[in-house]
Amino acid sequence: MLTLERAKAINGTMVKDHALIIHATNVMAAMGAMAEHFGEDKEHWQAVGYLHDYDYEKYPEEHLQHTEQELLAEGVDPEDVRAIMAHGYGICTDVEPLTNMEKSLFAVDELTGIIQAYARMRPEGIHNMGAKGVMKRFKDKRFAAGCDREVIKQGCEMLGMELRDVAEICIRGMEEFAAEIELDGETET
């Protein structure tokens, strides 16, 4: 099974950009919280989340076209590779999310961007953040405009969950890593 340590080592061979590392960590944190919600292995889901944009820095126009064979060659389980491929469903792959892990990754990838942007506006960062504020920002299409709201909604529908509930789970997961993802707010040193 893919460990977080192994995922970070593999990702580190391709991803050097600080913003992409923060994004990987955001998604890792959200996926861990989603795993807990579904009663699954937290570290395993975190590892898959951390590795999801493996080829993006080097191949942004060919995202996920340089992932499957490369990760399989690294010894990543085919099921984990499939979950990573499925997060690009309808965007850059035709791999449909079927499992809770795949659906979760599809939903939280973009959602963590909105949560991060909102947390950066708040003096307390992500601490004491609720889904209500995220929902308000979600409705404002100009806020974190690069985050695809339709993909997020589609992912929540696939999960059979309300967006507010998924946002709350992601916030709590990301809060656990507030310092690492630079969302401690004014308490940061």
N, C-alpha and C positions, 0 to 999 in steps of 0.2 A: 504494500500500500504506500502511496506517495506521502512522504512526510513534509512538513513545512520547511524543515532544514534543507531537504533535497530540492524542493520547489524553488527556494531562494537561490540555491547554488546554480540550478539550471537557468533560472531567469537572469541571474547575474552575468551569464555568458553573453546575453543579447541586450539587456536593458541597462543603460547607464544614466539616462535622463532622470533628474530628480523628480520632476512632476509625474513621470510614468511610474516611478518607484512608489511615490505617495499614492497614486491611483491603485497600484497593485495591492498596497497595504490596506487601503480603504475597502476594496472588494474582498480581500482576505478576511478582514474583520467582519464585514457584513455576512459573508458566507459562513463564518463560524457561528454567528448568531442564528442564521437560518438553519444550520445543522442542529443546533440545540432545540429550535422550535419543532423540528421534525423528528427529534430523538435519534439523530445520526451522529457519526464520529466527527466531532468539532475540528480537530486538527486536519483530518483528511479533507474536509470541505474547504478549510482555510488554505490548504496547499493548492488545491485546484483553483481557488479564487486568485491566489497570488500569481499563478502561472498563466492566467487566461489571456494576457496580451503579449505573450512571449515574442512574437515576431513584429509587433506593431512599430517599434522604434525604427527598425531597419527597413521595413516594408509597409509603410502606412497605406500606400495605394493598393497593396496586394495582401492586406491583413488576412491572416489565417491560411494563406496559400503556402506559407513556409513554416507550418506548425505541426501538422499531423505526422509526417514521416520523421521529422526531426525529433519530436518528443518520443515517438515510438522507439527510435534509435537510442534515445537516452534511457530507455527502460521504463518509461511511464506507461502505466496500465492502459490498454485500449479503451476501457470505460471512462477513464479520466480524460483521455485525449478526446473522446467523443463529447464529453461535457464541455470541454473548452471549445471545440468546433461548433457546438450547438449555440453558443452565445452569439454567434454571428448569423443565426437563422434569418433568412429573408433579407439580409443586408449584404453578406459576402459569402455565405454558405447555404446549402440546402439541407443541413443537418437539423432536423426538427427536435426541439427539446422535449423529452419524454419523461425522464425521471424528475423527482423533486430537486435533485442537485442541478440538473440541466436547466430546469425552469427557473430555479432560484438565481443561478448565475446570469441567465438572460435578463431577469427582472432587475437585479441589484446593480449590475454594471453601470448603467446610466443613472440610476437613482442615487448612488453614492456621490455622484458629481453635484447634484442639487443639494444634498445634505452638507457636503463639504463647503460649497459656496455660501450657504446660509450660515453655517457655523463660523465661517471667517468674518462675517458681518457682526457677530454678537460679541460683546465684551467678555462673556464667559465661555466663548467658543462653543464646543459641543455639549458642555456640561449643562444639565437642567434643560436641555432642549426637548421639546415635544413635537409630535407629529403635526400638530395644528399649524405651527409656523412653516413647516416644510410644505404642507398642503397649500398654504396661501402662496408660497413661492412657486410651487408646481403650477398653479393656475396662471401665473404671470409668465407668458411665453418668452418675454425679454430677459427674465432672470435665468442665468445659467443657460443661455439660449442654445448652446451646443449639446445639451442633454436632450435626447430624443424621448419626449413624453409618450409618444405612441408606442414605442418599444417597451417602456416601463409599464404602461397600461396593459399591453398585450401579455407581458410576463406575469403580471398579477392575475390576469384572467386565466392564464394557463395553470397557475397555482391554485385557483379558486379562492383567492384571498383579496381582501380590500387593500387598496393602495395605502391607506392610513396605517393598517396593521403591519404591512411589510416595511413601511418607513420607520415605524416605532422599533421594530426588531433591528433594523439596520442601524439606527441611531444608537441603541444600546450596545450593539456589537462594536461600532466605531468608537464609542466613548471609552471602551476598555483600552483602546490604543491611542487615546487623545494626544499624548505627548509625541508618540512616534509619527502620527499623521499631522502634527503641527496644528492641532485644534484645541489646545488647552486655553486659548484666549489670553487675557491679560495676566494670567498666572504663569505664562511661559517666561523663562529666564533667558 
